[in-house]
């Protein structure tokens, strides 16, 4: 992210110039110089300062641009509060770092900043790309190109996630390059979308020439002062044709993916919501079935008890057949007890 407003630039110049002298005795500042870079930070961020200085020196070339030569000041704010004090009221709340191209300076957040401050080495590379682009091209690039180029130079592949995970890709109309600029001033959500689109545009522009990348377009752009003419000369297409190209490529690559991703998310959400309802219904059905079984058993037992009571009420021994006479049965048994052919009278 970069800013060029005079008030902001002046506020930062004063703040960064006084950064070390403003430290308390318990938090002395450090200054590291190497090559064209100077890093200032509090002592507790000295390790981070050394890491940033080493990273800046190790990778000091940028896609399509000549090697930068300007001296750069990198100020590390110890926390988010100090960062806001140094950058002043002109920077948006969602900004993680600020570059001042006119003065070749930047402010990054230090070790006590939150996770939203991002990877400091990637953020540094992003801001250095702003400075390198401005050093070579001046104010020619519009904001969307400046941000898109810095994201490409920093290898911020995560910018694509805004397309891959956004359901708005299914129906949202991609803006023209002229209108892309407006998104950077419309709040954090819209700015995130605009950063992602700017990244896509510059990526597609660079991919048009696998050998030279953006080098030729920068040469023609600086010579003519016109991006339209530079695209014609470098890639043999009009600006309008390029707009159609990058939009078609973006929709082809991310439109279906965002739909599948979000449909899967919707099904997953329904699963989370419906699973407890399904389990609850199964439990209710099981309780109902057990109650019905218990009721059937009780009815069966009651029927048996009722039948037995009816027999007892009729005066019958439940162990005999209903047609048998108890006295007759005894006579038959007595006759059967004697031996064959013997009378029972003496």
C-alpha positions in Angstrom: 0.0 0.0 0.0 1.3 3.5 -0.8 0.3 7.1 -0.1 1.5 10.3 -1.8 -0.6 12.9 -0.1 1.5 15.8 1.0 0.0 16.0 4.5 0.6 12.3 5.1 4.1 12.4 3.6 5.0 15.4 5.8 3.6 13.7 8.9 5.5 10.6 8.2 8.7 12.5 7.5 8.6 14.2 10.9 7.6 11.0 12.7 10.2 8.8 11.2 12.9 11.4 11.6 12.1 11.7 15.3 11.4 8.0 15.8 14.7 7.2 17.5 15.0 10.4 19.6 11.4 9.8 20.8 12.2 6.5 22.5 12.3 6.2 26.2 15.6 5.3 27.9 14.2 1.8 28.6 13.5 1.3 24.8 16.5 2.7 22.9 16.4 2.7 19.2 18.6 1.0 16.7 19.7 2.0 13.2 21.1 -0.4 10.7 22.6 0.6 7.3 23.6 -1.6 4.4 23.8 -0.8 0.7 20.9 1.5 -0.2 18.8 0.6 2.9 18.5 2.1 6.3 16.3 0.4 9.0 15.3 2.2 12.2 13.5 0.4 15.0 13.2 0.0 18.8 15.8 -2.3 20.4 13.2 -5.0 21.1 12.7 -5.2 17.3 16.4 -5.3 16.5 16.2 -8.9 15.3 13.3 -8.1 13.0 15.2 -5.1 11.7 18.2 -7.3 10.8 15.9 -9.8 9.1 14.3 -7.0 7.0 17.6 -5.5 6.1 18.9 -8.9 5.0 15.8 -9.7 3.0 15.9 -6.3 1.2 19.5 -6.8 0.2 19.0 -10.4 -0.9 16.2 -9.7 -3.3 16.6 -6.2 -4.7 15.3 -6.6 -8.3 11.7 -6.3 -9.5 9.9 -7.7 -12.5 10.4 -5.7 -15.7 12.2 -2.9 -13.9 15.9 -1.9 -13.9 17.6 -2.4 -10.5 16.6 0.4 -8.2 19.3 2.9 -6.9 17.5 5.2 -4.6 18.3 5.2 -0.8 15.4 3.8 1.2 14.4 4.4 4.8 12.5 1.6 6.5 10.9 2.5 9.9 9.6 -0.3 12.1 6.7 0.8 14.4 6.8 -1.3 17.6 3.0 -1.8 17.7 -0.2 -0.9 16.0 -0.7 2.2 18.2 2.7 3.6 17.3 2.1 2.7 13.6 -1.0 4.8 13.6 0.8 7.7 15.3 3.5 7.6 12.6 1.3 7.3 9.6 -1.2 9.9 10.7 -4.9 10.0 10.0 -4.7 9.7 6.2 -4.0 5.9 6.1 -6.9 3.5 6.1 -7.6 1.4 9.2 -7.0 -1.8 7.4 -3.5 -0.8 6.1 -0.7 -3.1 7.3 2.2 -0.9 6.0 2.7 2.4 4.2 5.1 3.4 1.5 5.9 7.1 0.6 7.2 6.8 -3.0 8.0 10.5 -3.3 10.5 10.2 -0.3 11.5 6.6 -0.7 10.4 5.8 2.8 8.0 3.3 4.4 6.6 2.3 7.8 6.1 -1.4 8.8 4.6 -2.8 11.9 6.9 -4.5 14.4 7.0 -7.7 16.4 4.1 -6.7 18.8 1.6 -6.1 16.1 -1.3 -8.5 15.5 -1.6 -11.2 12.9 -3.4 -8.8 10.5 0.0 -7.1 10.0 1.0 -10.0 7.8 4.4 -11.6 7.1 6.9 -8.7 7.6 9.2 -10.0 4.9 6.4 -10.2 2.3 5.0 -6.8 3.4 8.5 -5.4 3.0 8.8 -6.7 -0.5 5.4 -5.3 -1.4 6.3 -1.8 -0.2 9.8 -1.9 -1.9 8.0 -2.8 -5.2 6.0 0.4 -4.8 9.2 2.4 -4.4 11.0 0.7 -7.3 8.0 1.3 -9.6 7.8 4.9 -8.7 11.5 5.4 -9.0 11.4 4.2 -12.7 7.9 5.2 -13.8 7.1 8.2 -11.7 3.4 8.9 -11.4 2.4 7.2 -14.6 0.9 4.0 -13.2 -2.6 4.3 -11.8 -3.3 3.1 -8.2 -4.7 -0.3 -9.4 -1.6 -1.1 -11.4 0.7 0.1 -8.6 -1.1 -2.3 -6.1 -1.3 -5.1 -8.5 2.3 -4.9 -9.5 3.4 -4.8 -5.8 1.4 -7.9 -5.1 2.9 -9.7 -8.1 6.4 -8.7 -7.2 5.9 -9.9 -3.6 4.5 -13.2 -4.7 1.3 -12.7 -2.9 -0.5 -15.7 -4.3 -3.1 -15.6 -1.5 -4.7 -12.7 -3.4 -6.3 -15.3 -5.6 -8.2 -16.6 -2.6 -10.6 -13.7 -2.8 -11.7 -15.1 -6.1 -11.6 -18.8 -5.3 -13.7 -18.4 -2.1 -16.0 -15.6 -3.1 -19.5 -16.5 -4.2 -19.8 -13.1 -5.8 -17.5 -14.4 -8.6 -20.6 -16.4 -9.8 -22.6 -13.3 -10.7 -20.5 -10.2 -10.0 -19.6 -8.0 -13.0 -15.9 -7.5 -13.2 -15.2 -3.7 -13.4 -13.4 -2.0 -16.2 -9.8 -0.9 -15.5 -11.0 2.7 -15.2 -13.4 1.8 -12.4 -11.1 -0.6 -10.6 -9.4 2.4 -9.0 -12.6 3.2 -7.0 -12.5 0.0 -5.0 -9.4 1.1 -3.0 -11.3 3.9 -1.4 -14.6 2.0 -0.5 -13.7 0.2 2.8 -11.8 -2.9 3.8 -14.1 -5.5 2.1 -14.2 -3.7 -1.2 -10.5 -2.9 -1.0 -9.6 -6.6 -0.5 -11.6 -7.4 -3.7 -9.9 -4.6 -5.6 -6.4 -5.8 -4.5 -7.3 -9.3 -5.8 -8.5 -8.0 -9.1 -5.4 -5.7 -9.5 -3.2 -8.7 -8.8 -5.1 -10.7 -11.5 -4.8 -7.9 -14.1 -1.1 -7.4 -13.7 -0.5 -11.2 -13.6 -2.4 -11.7 -16.9 -0.5 -8.7 -18.4 2.8 -10.2 -17.4 1.8 -13.6 -18.7 1.2 -12.3 -22.2 5.0 -12.3 -22.8 6.6 -15.3 -21.1 10.0 -14.1 -22.2 10.1 -10.4 -21.4 7.2 -10.2 -18.9 6.5 -6.5 -18.2 9.8 -5.1 -19.4 8.6 -4.0 -22.8 5.4 -2.5 -21.6 7.3 -0.4 -19.1 9.7 0.8 -21.8 6.9 1.8 -24.2 4.8 3.2 -21.4 7.5 5.5 -20.1 8.4 6.6 -23.6 4.8 7.4 -24.7 3.2 8.3 -21.4 0.2 6.1 -22.4 -0.6 2.7 -21.0 -2.9 2.0 -24.0 -0.1 2.6 -26.5 2.3 0.6 -24.4 0.0 -2.4 -24.4 -0.5 -2.1 -28.2 3.2 -2.0 -28.8 4.2 -4.6 -26.3 1.5 -7.2 -26.9 -0.2 -6.3 -30.1 -3.7 -5.8 -28.6 -5.8 -2.8 -27.6 -6.6 -2.0 -24.0 -10.2 -3.0 -24.7 -9.1 -6.4 -26.0 -6.9 -6.9 -23.0 -9.8 -6.1 -20.7 -11.9 -8.8 -22.4 -8.9 -11.2 -22.1 -8.3 -10.9 -18.4 -11.9 -11.0 -17.5 -12.5 -14.1 -19.6 -9.4 -15.8 -18.1 -10.5 -14.9 -14.6 -14.1 -16.1 -15.0 -12.9 -19.3 -16.7 -10.4 -20.0 -13.9 -12.3 -18.9 -10.8 -16.0 -18.7 -11.6 -16.8 -22.4 -11.4 -14.3 -22.9 -8.6 -16.0 -20.3 -6.4 -19.4 -21.8 -7.1 -18.2 -25.4 -6.2 -16.3 -24.1 -3.1 -19.3 -22.2 -1.8 -21.8 -24.9 -2.7 -19.7 -27.4 -0.8 -19.6 -24.9 2.1 -23.4 -24.6 2.0 -23.8 -28.4 2.1 -21.4 -28.6 4.9 -23.4 -25.9 6.8 -26.6 -27.8 6.2 -24.9 -30.9 7.4 -23.9 -29.2 10.7 -27.5 -27.9 11.1 -29.4 -31.0 10.0 -27.3 -33.7 11.7 -28.5 -32.8 15.3 -32.1 -32.8 14.0 -31.6 -36.2 12.4 -30.1 -37.7 15.6 -32.9 -36.2 17.7 -35.6 -37.6 15.4 -34.0 -41.1 15.5 -34.0 -40.9 19.3 -37.7 -39.9 19.4 -38.6 -42.7 16.9 -36.7 -45.2 19.1 -38.5 -44.1 22.2 -41.9 -44.3 20.4 -41.1 -47.9 19.2 -40.1 -49.0 22.7 -43.3 -47.5 24.1 -45.4 -49.3 21.5 -43.6 -52.6 22.3 -44.3 -52.1 26.0 -47.9 -51.3 25.4 -48.3 -54.5 23.2 -46.7 -56.6 25.9 -49.0 -55.1 28.6 -52.1 -55.8 26.4 -51.0 -59.4 25.8 -50.5 -60.0 29.6 -53.8 -58.4 30.3 -55.6 -60.7 27.8 -54.0 -63.8 29.3 -55.0 -62.8 32.8 -58.6 -62.1 31.7 -58.9 -65.6 30.1 -57.6 -67.3 33.2 -60.0 -65.4 35.4 -62.9 -66.4 33.2 -62.0 -70.1 33.7 -61.8 -69.7 37.5 -65.1 -67.9 37.6 -66.8 -70.9 35.7 -65.6 -73.4 38.5 -63.3 -75.4 36.2 -59.9 -76.7 37.0 -57.7 -75.1 34.4 -55.7 -78.4 34.2 -58.7 -80.4 32.8 -60.5 -80.5 29.6 -63.9 -78.8 29.8 -65.8 -82.1 28.8 -64.4 -84.2 31.8 -66.5 -85.0 34.9 -64.4 -85.2 38.1 -66.5 -88.1 39.7 -66.6 -90.1 36.5 -63.0 -89.8 36.1 -62.4 -91.3 39.6 -64.5 -94.4 38.8 -62.7 -95.1 35.7 -59.5 -94.9 37.5 -60.6 -97.3 40.3 -61.7 -99.9 37.8 -58.4 -99.7 36.0 -56.6 -100.4 39.3 -57.8 -104.0 39.7 -56.2 -107.0 38.0 -57.8 -108.4 34.9 -60.8 -110.9 35.5 -60.9 -110.3 39.4 -64.1 -109.0 41.0 -63.9 -106.4 43.6 -66.5 -108.3 45.9 -65.5 -111.2 48.3 
